[in-house]
Amino acid sequence: MNWIILINAGLFEVDFTFCLAKAKTVQGNPFFLWIAGFLISLTISIILILES
């Protein structure tokens, strides 16, 4: 079970790096949405890593 949690944490890490890269290329409201996605993905990833 811990491997599944760890794989999901890794997928969220890929997601937060993608969101951060997209946030660098946009301005205005989309910037804040990508940053929100980054923060949410980062938080979920850390929680999953600490849980496994």
N, C-alpha and C positions, 0 to 999 in steps of 0.2 A: 504494500500500500504506500509506503514511503517513496518508492520510485515514481509512482504516478503523481504524487504531490510535487516531487522534485522536477519532473518533466513539465508539469503545468507552470511551475515557478519559472522555469527556463523560457517557456513560451511567452509569459508575461514580460520577461526581461527583453526578449526580442521586440515585443510590442512597445515597451517604453522607449527603446532606442529608436524605433521607427517614428514614434510620435515626436520625439525630440528633434529628429532630422527634419520632419515636416514643419515643425514650428519655426525652424530657422529660415524657411523659404516663404512664409506667408506673413501678412500684416493684418492688423485690425482684429475683428471678432474671431476669425478662424485661428489666429495665433493663440488666443485664450482658450479656445476649445481643444487645440492640440496640446497645450500645456496642461489643461485639466485631464486629458487622456493620459499624458505622461505621469502626472502625479497619482492618478488612480491605479495605473498599471504598476508603478513603482511600489505603491503601498501594498497591493495584492501580492506582488512578487516577494517582498520582504516578509509578509505574514506567512506565506506558504513556505518560504525557506526556514523560518523560525519554527514552523509547525512540524517540519519533517525531521 
